[in-house]
Amino acid sequence: MDLHITFEGRRDLSGQIYRQIRAAILDGRLRGEQALPPTRELARRLEVSRNTVSVAYDRLMADGFLTGRVGAGTFVSHGLHPYQPESPPPAAGPLQPRAVWADIPEPPDLATEPAYDFRAGTPDARLFPYQTWRRLMTHELRPSAVRTGMPGAPAGHSDLRAAIARHIGVSRAVRATPDDVLVTNGIQQAIDMIARVLVEPGTCVAVENPGYPPVRRLFESLNARVVGVPVDADGLVVDAIPAEARMVYVTPSHQFPLGTAMSLSRRIALVAWAHRCGGVVIEDDYDSEFRYGGRPIEPLQNLDHTGRVLYVGSFSKTMLPTLRLGFLVAPPSLRRPLRVARFVSDWHTALPSQAALARFIDDGTLARHLRKMRNEYRVRHERIAEILERDFGAWLDLVPSAAGLHLSAYSKDRTAGEIVDLVAAAAADGVVVYALSQFTREETERPGIMLGYGAIALGDIDEGLRRLRRCFLASSVR
């Protein structure tokens, strides 16, 4: 028989022969018991070495597609029938996800770097102590440190858990022992672990509105019933939590996206709600290390004495997002199930980076880096606030904020749709900011904008805001 083989380039010739014969068998062009050309003949026709064809035939025999018979030749194995579906597959494909995934948008492409980057939640990667981190990582990648290369514990590297417990005890007043700490790939994974352990289909989960969309979508993907709770100048309105809610996700130290801090009375009320209703509070403390004024905010976790607050934090804002290092502080009753949940989903975070971070904390490098970045961000924070109040007063009301890596401002005279159009016009001019409507569940929420200052250099702030003001002026003329 004639066997048609077409080469694409001269690399992996035996692999190309293997794949084309295999495909011909699977789609029925070569049938069971059909003879194939001898290796010598096929090699001559294809102008390749006989060994190249023999390797392809041997792979096909090992996989069960071909059978060799001494003195007779090589044949397609008996009983191989091509699969023929009863009806052609739908245009969208035979496999369809659950309906919830159609409503969750794809993540944005953050690889592009705009000229004037006011995106929120991004620290200044240019100021990270790369030389120190490279030295620590090099140490952890030596054979003496890697040892047998066995996987680590799901809860995380023991030295890192101890270092995190000490660090957050001093910097955030969080009560934790090393056994309370689980190391994660960022805050999102920490919340995913909590949801896996505690959320059942139909569980009512309350989130801030406006709030952080990825967390809301995570709960929705697990078929939880997610409800938005309004936020005012004192933080989450505890009295507005639905009676059927059994879990609340909150950012009390620096509300995302507004930037306000939850008042002490509200924090006490939220802890009391959890105790009274048998509920759970997830406290997301994503960037409270950067505080520029006022008294430090006492965490909910420190006010809770019944084990109903789970505290999650991250090193993505204090160090680098690309490191994907975070942590979860859990009450004793949830230690085991959370560790098991970590094991079945991801096992553990990369051990070299965990060990390097432990040394980064223990030798004081993290504390020094935080002091340096706090001073840097304070200047940027003050500069943006000054320009917004001076040059944008006709259009925006600045939301008071004394912490974090972003500022927000409410619109005085524009609808949410008009703000979205203005943000798009600014992006076309190289200025990236956010519309507050991106973080709300209802269009009735007050529109506005959010500006981050972690990624933009101090020297670029003035020009970036000048361009943004030009967009406001242009939209006012229409």
C-alpha positions, -999 to +999 in steps of 0.1 A: +000+000+000+010+036-004+013+055+028+013+093+025+036+111+049+042+148+047+072+163+066+071+198+080+107+207+084+134+181+091+131+180+129+118+150+148+112+129+116+103+097+135+079+117+156+062+131+125+058+096+110+044+083+143+018+110+147+006+108+111+002+070+111-015+072+145-039+098+133-047+077+102-056+048+124-077+068+148-098+084+120-103+052+101-081+058+071-060+028+082-081-001+093-075-032+116-053-059+100-042-036+072-006-040+063+020-012+064+049-008+041+082-025+053+105-001+071+131-003+044+106+006+016+090+035+035+124+049+044+134+048+007+102+066-003+105+092+024+143+096+018+150+091+055+171+065+073+155+031+080+162+036+117+140+067+116+110+047+104+118+018+127+117+041+158+082+053+147+069+018+141+084+006+175+065+035+193+033+026+175+037-011+185+044-001+221+013+019+222-008-009+208-016+006+174+006-018+153+014-055+155+044-072+140+043-107+126+075-126+120+080-132+083+047-114+074+053-077+082+037-050+102-001-046+105-026-023+121-038-040+153-070-060+152-101-044+168-092-008+165-123+010+152-125+047+148-149+065+171-179+079+152-203+101+172-240+096+165-244+133+158-219+160+150-208+180+181-223+214+187-205+244+173-195+254+208-179+220+215-191+189+233-179+199+268-196+228+284-188+245+318-213+251+345-234+282+338-218+303+365-186+305+345-203+323+316-210+352+340-175+356+353-153+377+331-118+367+320-090+384+340-075+415+324-041+415+308-019+433+333+014+427+313+011+460+295+026+490+312+008+523+305+027+556+305+009+568+336+000+538+357-025+545+385-037+509+388-044+499+424-028+473+445+006+472+427+038+480+446+068+496+430+088+467+417+117+490+409+125+495+445+125+459+456+159+447+471+166+422+443+202+416+452+193+405+488+164+383+476+186+368+449+212+359+476+186+343+498+171+323+469+206+312+458+212+298+493+180+278+492+187+263+458+220+247+470+220+209+473+226+212+511+194+232+514+172+212+490+184+179+505+163+150+491+139+174+473+108+159+491+076+180+491+069+201+521+040+203+546+007+218+533+007+243+561+040+257+549+076+259+559+080+258+597+105+286+598+083+308+577+052+302+598+071+311+629+085+343+612+050+353+600+035+348+635+062+371+650+059+396+622+021+401+623+022+400+660+044+431+661+033+450+629-004+442+630-012+431+666-025+398+654-025+370+680-010+339+664+013+310+670+031+292+642+005+264+644-022+290+635-005+301+603-009+285+569+013+297+540-006+303+507-001+315+472-016+349+479-048+360+496-071+346+469-059+311+476-064+316+513-100+326+508-105+297+483-093+273+511-117+288+536-146+285+511-137+249+503-139+241+540-169+262+551-191+271+521-218+247+508-241+254+478-267+279+488-247+293+518-254+330+521-221+350+520-221+388+526-195+409+508-188+446+508-205+467+482-185+483+466-159+455+472-132+433+457-148+414+427-125+383+425-136+372+460-173+377+452-168+357+420-150+329+439-179+325+462-203+326+432-183+299+415-190+276+445-228+282+442-229+303+473-256+330+475-236+362+475-253+394+488-237+429+488-237+449+521-234+487+518-203+506+530-202+541+545-176+563+561-174+539+591-170+508+570-193+479+565-229+486+577-232+457+601-269+463+607-275+457+569-261+421+570-289+398+559-303+376+587-296+344+567-259+353+561-234+329+577-202+344+563-189+379+559-159+390+538-146+424+548-115+447+544-117+467+576-082+482+578-084+498+543-117+492+526-114+482+490-119+502+469-130+533+490-100+533+513-119+541+545-112+523+578-139+505+598-146+523+630-140+506+664-178+504+671-184+487+638-156+463+643-170+453+677-205+450+663-192+427+635-175+404+659-206+404+681-227+395+650-205+365+643-208+353+679-246+359+680-254+343+646-228+315+646-212+332+616-177+335+601-158+366+593-129+367+568-107+396+575-087+406+545-058+429+557-041+433+523-020+465+528-023+479+563+015+481+567+014+513+547-003+537+572+005+575+569-015+590+597-039+583+626-038+554+650-032+518+638-064+499+633-069+470+657-077+439+637-110+421+641-089+390+648-076+406+680-112+415+691-125+380+686-122+356+715-145+328+701-125+317+670-149+331+644-125+354+626-101+341+599-074+366+591-057+366+557-028+387+545-003+390+517+033+398+509+022+408+473+017+444+483+047+447+506+072+429+483+063+417+448+030+404+434+049+379+412+062+361+443+026+350+451+031+346+489+003+350+514-009+335+546-040+326+566-044+327+604-070+301+614-086+291+648-076+257+661-109+241+651-101+247+614-064+239+613-067+203+602-095+207+575-077+238+560-044+219+558-062+190+541-079+214+517-045+228+508-031+194+502-059+182+479-059+215+458-022+225+456-001+207+483+022+236+491+039+268+480+074+266+465+097+257+493+128+278+482+108+310+482+092+301+516+126+296+532+140+327+516+111+348+529+116+334+564+152+346+564+141+379+547+118+385+577+141+372+605+172+392+594+152+425+595+152+431+557+114+431+554+111+456+582+137+479+566+120+476+532+086+484+547+100+516+564+116+527+531+084+520+510+061+536+536+081+568+533+080+566+495+043+559+493+034+586+518+049+612+495+030+599+465-002+596+486+001+633+497+009+645+462-021+629+446-044+641+474-031+676+471-037+677+433-071+661+435-083+687+460-067+716+442-074+708+405-104+684+406-125+700+433-152+709+408-158+673+398-146+650+427-149+646+465-118+629+479-126+599+502-105+603+534-079+576+536-047+573+556-033+539+545-027+516+516-017+520+480-047+538+465-071+567+469-107+571+458-129+600+450-166+603+445-180+621+414-200+652+421-218+656+388-214+625+366-232+592+362-214+559+364-216+555+326-201+590+321-172+581+345-166+548+326-164+568+293-140+593+310-118+564+322-117+550+287-107+584+273-079+587+299-066+552+289-064+563+253-042+591+265-019+567+284-034+572+319-049+541+336-073+547+365-103+527+377-140+536+378-156+527+411-185+511+392-161+483+384-164+472+421-201+476+427-230+452+423-257+479+417-256+509+395-273+529+423-239+531+441-222+565+440-199+567+410-163+578+412-127+569+404-098+551+421-062+559+417-033+537+428+002+551+434+023+520+439+033+516+403+037+552+392+069+571+400+065+604+419+079+623+390+051+611+367+022+619+390+018+655+380+017+648+342-006+618+346-031+639+366-028+668+342-039+644+314-067+631+335-079+666+342-078+673+305-103+644+301-126+659+328-125+693+310-132+677+276-162+657+290-175+689+307-176+707+274-198+681+257 
